[in-house]
Amino acid sequence: MAINITEKNFQAIKILLEDKYIVKSLFSSKKLLDEFIGCNCVYISGKPALIYLNDDEALFGVIKSNGYNVNCIEDLDYFIEQNENPKSRDEIADKYSHTKRVESKSFNGLMISVFDKLEVIYNEKKQYFYPLEGSGLFLHYSSKLQLDDDVIVVGVENPQVVWNINKYKHLFNKEKKYLFLCISEYKTNYQYTWLESFSGEYIHFGDFDLAGINIYLNTIVPKLKKAKSHSFLIPDNIYEIIKKKNYMLDYSNQTRYLNITSKEDNNLQKLIEFIKDNKITIEQEDLSKRLFNP
């Protein structure tokens, strides 16, 4: 569900945007901070702990996904000043960039797609989802989706992967049933709530870099307490592909994740060490587009 952002936290966000960092103790919403960290908007470092701004556009995106129409620092003032005294549209228009300050929650839900016809329980009734190349199916958060135990959920970090999953079909077992779920669209955060109730098998198909692994370990895995199992998708030939193509990009923004480890998954720990040794950062959709298509 959407997070309620208080006046105090809007004040903290404004300081963060202006000064590029803020003392962690000034930020009172752990839930909102976790979402900022999960979307790589900010990171925490030092003693005493400081919150550092990493991506202001992503930060505005998270705020908007929770129903607040904020596009710049000046827009924050509306929510700071409003407090318990709502302003009229005329008053808002005189000072702020948009008159519609609070956005609709219409696009809070699940963006999904499937390889093949898939039977599900949707709103307590048997229904079927059908594949449609180049598109995805949006399920509003007020609806209820239940999956059979043998359906594997594949979480992806980019909606374009959901829309074009057939490009990646050779990476998955054709004998099994899959539902692809976008887990990082800023317009919706309901996917995290839904994952908390998911009891089947989850596979994370993310970026092959430390930031992507960090999202999986520290944002997704904690939501999967009821899941039967979870894993990070690592193609068998990923190391050979990367070395052969010499596909290495800027590594500087990855250094804050150097301390991440995977104690439960030896294969993922091997990937982490490989990334650190070779100093690579590879976006999921770009690597897939260039290298995974047979």
C-alpha positions as CSV (number, residue, x, y, z in Angstrom):
1,M,0.0,0.0,0.0
2,A,1.0,3.6,-0.5
3,I,3.2,5.3,2.2
4,N,1.9,8.3,4.0
5,I,4.6,10.9,3.9
6,T,4.4,13.3,6.8
7,E,5.3,17.0,6.9
8,K,8.4,16.2,8.9
9,N,9.7,13.8,6.3
10,F,9.0,16.2,3.5
11,Q,11.2,18.7,5.4
12,A,13.9,16.0,5.6
13,I,13.6,15.2,1.9
14,K,14.0,18.9,1.1
15,I,17.2,19.2,3.1
16,L,18.5,16.0,1.4
17,L,17.9,17.4,-2.0
18,E,19.5,20.7,-1.2
19,D,22.5,19.5,0.7
20,K,22.9,16.1,-0.9
21,Y,23.0,14.4,2.5
22,I,21.2,14.4,5.8
23,V,21.6,12.9,9.3
24,K,19.8,9.6,9.3
25,S,18.1,10.4,12.7
26,L,16.2,13.2,11.1
27,F,14.4,10.8,8.8
28,S,11.5,9.2,10.8
29,S,9.9,6.9,8.2
30,K,11.8,3.6,8.0
31,K,9.4,2.2,5.4
32,L,9.9,5.2,3.1
33,L,13.7,5.1,3.7
34,D,13.8,1.4,2.8
35,E,12.0,2.2,-0.4
36,F,14.4,5.0,-1.3
37,I,17.3,2.6,-0.7
38,G,15.7,-0.2,-2.6
39,C,15.3,2.0,-5.7
40,N,18.9,3.3,-5.3
41,C,17.7,6.9,-4.6
42,V,20.0,7.1,-1.6
43,Y,22.6,5.2,0.4
44,I,23.7,5.2,4.0
45,S,27.3,5.6,5.2
46,G,29.4,6.7,8.1
47,K,29.2,7.1,11.9
48,P,26.9,8.8,12.8
49,A,24.9,7.4,9.9
50,L,24.3,9.8,7.1
51,I,21.8,9.5,4.2
52,Y,23.4,10.5,0.9
53,L,21.5,11.4,-2.2
54,N,22.3,9.1,-5.1
55,D,19.6,9.8,-7.8
56,D,17.2,12.8,-7.4
57,E,15.0,11.7,-10.3
58,A,14.5,8.3,-8.8
59,L,13.7,9.9,-5.5
60,F,11.0,12.0,-7.0
61,G,9.7,8.9,-8.8
62,V,9.3,7.0,-5.5
63,I,7.5,10.0,-4.0
64,K,5.1,10.1,-7.0
65,S,4.5,6.4,-6.8
66,N,3.0,7.0,-3.4
67,G,0.5,9.5,-4.7
68,Y,2.3,12.8,-4.3
69,N,2.6,14.9,-7.5
70,V,6.1,16.3,-6.8
71,N,8.4,17.2,-9.6
72,C,10.9,19.6,-8.0
73,I,12.1,20.9,-4.7
74,E,9.7,23.8,-4.8
75,D,6.8,21.4,-5.0
76,L,7.7,20.0,-1.6
77,D,6.8,23.3,0.0
78,Y,3.1,22.6,-0.6
79,F,3.2,19.5,1.6
80,I,5.4,21.2,4.2
81,E,3.1,24.3,4.5
82,Q,-0.2,22.5,4.1
83,N,0.0,20.5,7.3
84,E,-3.6,20.3,8.6
85,N,-4.9,23.3,6.6
86,P,-5.6,22.3,3.0
87,K,-5.3,25.0,0.4
88,S,-7.7,25.8,-2.4
89,R,-6.8,25.1,-6.0
90,D,-6.4,28.9,-6.6
91,E,-3.9,29.2,-3.8
92,I,-1.9,26.2,-5.1
93,A,-1.9,27.5,-8.7
94,D,-0.5,30.8,-7.4
95,K,2.6,29.2,-6.0
96,Y,3.2,25.7,-7.3
97,S,3.9,24.0,-10.6
98,H,0.7,21.9,-10.7
99,T,-2.8,22.3,-9.3
100,K,-3.3,18.5,-8.9
101,R,-1.0,17.8,-6.0
102,V,-2.1,14.4,-5.0
103,E,-2.2,11.8,-7.7
104,S,-4.6,9.0,-8.2
105,K,-3.7,5.5,-7.1
106,S,-5.1,4.0,-10.3
107,F,-1.8,2.7,-11.4
108,N,-0.8,1.0,-8.2
109,G,-0.9,-2.8,-8.9
110,L,1.0,-5.5,-10.7
111,M,2.5,-5.5,-14.2
112,I,2.8,-9.1,-15.4
113,S,3.1,-11.2,-18.4
114,V,3.3,-15.0,-19.3
115,F,5.0,-17.2,-21.8
116,D,1.9,-19.4,-22.3
117,K,-1.7,-19.5,-21.4
118,L,-1.8,-19.7,-17.6
119,E,-4.6,-20.6,-15.2
120,V,-4.9,-18.5,-12.1
121,I,-7.4,-17.6,-9.4
122,Y,-8.3,-14.0,-10.0
123,N,-10.8,-12.3,-7.7
124,E,-11.8,-15.7,-6.3
125,K,-12.6,-17.1,-9.8
126,K,-10.7,-19.3,-12.2
127,Q,-9.3,-17.1,-15.0
128,Y,-6.7,-17.4,-17.7
129,F,-3.8,-15.0,-18.5
130,Y,-2.7,-15.1,-22.1
131,P,0.6,-14.1,-23.7
132,L,0.7,-10.9,-25.8
133,E,4.1,-10.0,-27.2
134,G,5.2,-6.4,-26.7
135,S,2.7,-5.8,-24.0
136,G,1.9,-6.6,-20.3
137,L,-1.2,-7.1,-18.2
138,F,-1.9,-4.6,-15.4
139,L,-3.7,-5.9,-12.3
140,H,-5.1,-3.2,-10.0
141,Y,-4.0,-3.5,-6.3
142,S,-7.7,-3.8,-5.3
143,S,-7.9,-7.1,-7.2
144,K,-6.7,-10.5,-5.8
145,L,-4.3,-12.8,-7.6
146,Q,-3.6,-16.4,-6.4
147,L,-1.2,-18.8,-8.2
148,D,-1.0,-22.6,-8.2
149,D,2.0,-23.9,-6.3
150,D,3.8,-24.9,-9.5
151,V,3.8,-21.4,-11.0
152,I,7.2,-19.7,-10.7
153,V,7.3,-15.9,-10.3
154,V,10.1,-14.2,-12.1
155,G,10.8,-10.7,-10.8
156,V,12.4,-8.3,-13.3
157,E,13.8,-4.8,-12.8
158,N,12.6,-3.3,-16.1
159,P,9.1,-3.3,-17.6
160,Q,10.5,-3.7,-21.1
161,V,11.6,-7.2,-20.1
162,V,8.0,-8.0,-19.0
163,W,6.7,-6.7,-22.4
164,N,9.2,-8.8,-24.4
165,I,9.7,-12.0,-22.4
166,N,10.0,-14.2,-25.4
167,K,13.4,-12.8,-26.0
168,Y,14.5,-14.6,-22.8
169,K,12.5,-17.8,-23.2
170,H,15.6,-19.9,-23.8
171,L,16.9,-19.1,-20.3
172,F,13.9,-20.9,-18.7
173,N,12.7,-24.5,-18.4
174,K,10.1,-25.0,-21.1
175,E,8.4,-27.7,-19.0
176,K,7.6,-25.2,-16.2
177,K,5.0,-22.4,-15.8
178,Y,6.2,-18.8,-15.2
179,L,4.6,-15.5,-14.4
180,F,6.9,-12.5,-15.0
181,L,6.4,-9.6,-12.6
182,C,7.9,-6.1,-12.9
183,I,9.2,-5.1,-9.4
184,S,10.6,-1.6,-10.0
185,E,8.0,0.6,-11.7
186,Y,7.8,3.9,-9.9
187,K,4.1,4.2,-10.6
188,T,3.4,1.3,-8.4
189,N,4.8,-0.2,-5.2
190,Y,2.1,-2.8,-4.6
191,Q,4.3,-5.6,-6.0
192,Y,6.3,-5.6,-2.7
193,T,3.1,-6.1,-0.7
194,W,2.0,-8.9,-3.0
195,L,5.4,-10.7,-2.7
196,E,5.0,-10.8,1.1
197,S,2.0,-13.1,0.6
198,F,3.6,-15.2,-2.2
199,S,4.3,-18.8,-1.1
200,G,5.8,-20.4,-4.3
201,E,9.1,-20.3,-6.0
202,Y,10.7,-16.9,-6.9
203,I,13.5,-16.2,-9.4
204,H,15.1,-12.8,-9.6
205,F,16.1,-11.8,-13.1
206,G,18.0,-8.5,-12.5
207,D,21.1,-6.6,-13.4
208,F,24.4,-8.4,-13.3
209,D,26.1,-5.9,-11.1
210,L,26.4,-5.1,-7.4
211,A,23.5,-2.7,-7.4
212,G,21.1,-5.2,-8.9
213,I,22.3,-7.9,-6.5
214,N,21.8,-5.5,-3.6
215,I,18.2,-4.9,-4.7
216,Y,17.6,-8.7,-4.6
217,L,19.3,-9.3,-1.3
218,N,18.1,-6.3,0.7
219,T,14.8,-5.3,-0.9
220,I,13.3,-8.5,-2.5
221,V,14.5,-11.3,-0.3
222,P,13.1,-9.8,3.0
223,K,9.7,-9.7,1.3
224,L,9.8,-13.5,0.5
225,K,9.4,-14.9,4.0
226,K,6.5,-17.1,2.9
227,A,8.1,-18.2,-0.4
228,K,9.0,-21.8,-0.9
229,S,12.4,-20.8,-2.4
230,H,14.1,-17.9,-4.0
231,S,17.2,-17.5,-6.3
232,F,19.0,-15.1,-8.5
233,L,19.1,-16.1,-12.2
234,I,22.6,-16.8,-13.3
235,P,23.0,-18.3,-16.8
236,D,25.6,-21.0,-17.0
237,N,27.7,-19.1,-19.6
238,I,27.5,-15.6,-18.0
239,Y,31.2,-15.5,-17.1
240,E,32.4,-16.6,-20.6
241,I,29.9,-14.2,-22.3
242,I,31.1,-11.2,-20.3
243,K,34.8,-12.0,-20.8
244,K,34.4,-12.7,-24.5
245,K,32.5,-9.5,-25.2
246,N,34.6,-7.4,-22.7
247,Y,31.4,-5.7,-21.8
248,M,32.6,-3.6,-18.9
249,L,31.1,-0.2,-18.1
250,D,31.5,2.5,-15.4
251,Y,32.1,0.8,-12.0
252,S,32.4,3.9,-9.9
253,N,28.8,4.0,-8.7
254,Q,29.0,0.4,-7.5
255,T,31.6,0.8,-4.8
256,R,29.1,1.5,-2.1
257,Y,27.9,-2.1,-2.4
258,L,31.3,-3.7,-1.9
259,N,30.3,-5.2,1.4
260,I,27.3,-7.2,0.2
261,T,27.6,-10.9,0.5
262,S,25.3,-13.9,-0.1
263,K,25.8,-16.4,2.7
264,E,23.0,-18.7,1.6
265,D,23.7,-18.9,-2.1
266,N,27.2,-20.0,-3.2
267,N,26.5,-19.4,-6.9
268,L,25.5,-15.8,-6.2
269,Q,28.5,-15.3,-4.0
270,K,30.7,-16.4,-6.8
271,L,29.0,-13.9,-9.1
272,I,29.6,-11.1,-6.5
273,E,33.3,-12.0,-6.3
274,F,33.6,-12.1,-10.1
275,I,32.0,-8.6,-10.4
276,K,34.3,-7.2,-7.8
277,D,37.4,-8.8,-9.3
278,N,36.5,-7.6,-12.9
279,K,34.9,-4.3,-11.9
280,I,31.9,-4.7,-14.1
281,T,28.4,-3.1,-14.1
282,I,26.0,-4.6,-16.6
283,E,22.3,-3.6,-17.0
284,Q,20.0,-6.6,-17.4
285,E,18.1,-5.4,-20.5
286,D,21.2,-4.2,-22.3
287,L,23.2,-7.4,-21.6
288,S,20.2,-9.5,-22.6
289,K,19.6,-7.5,-25.8
290,R,23.3,-7.8,-26.9
291,L,24.2,-11.3,-25.7
292,F,21.4,-13.6,-24.7
293,N,19.4,-13.7,-27.9
294,P,20.4,-17.0,-29.6
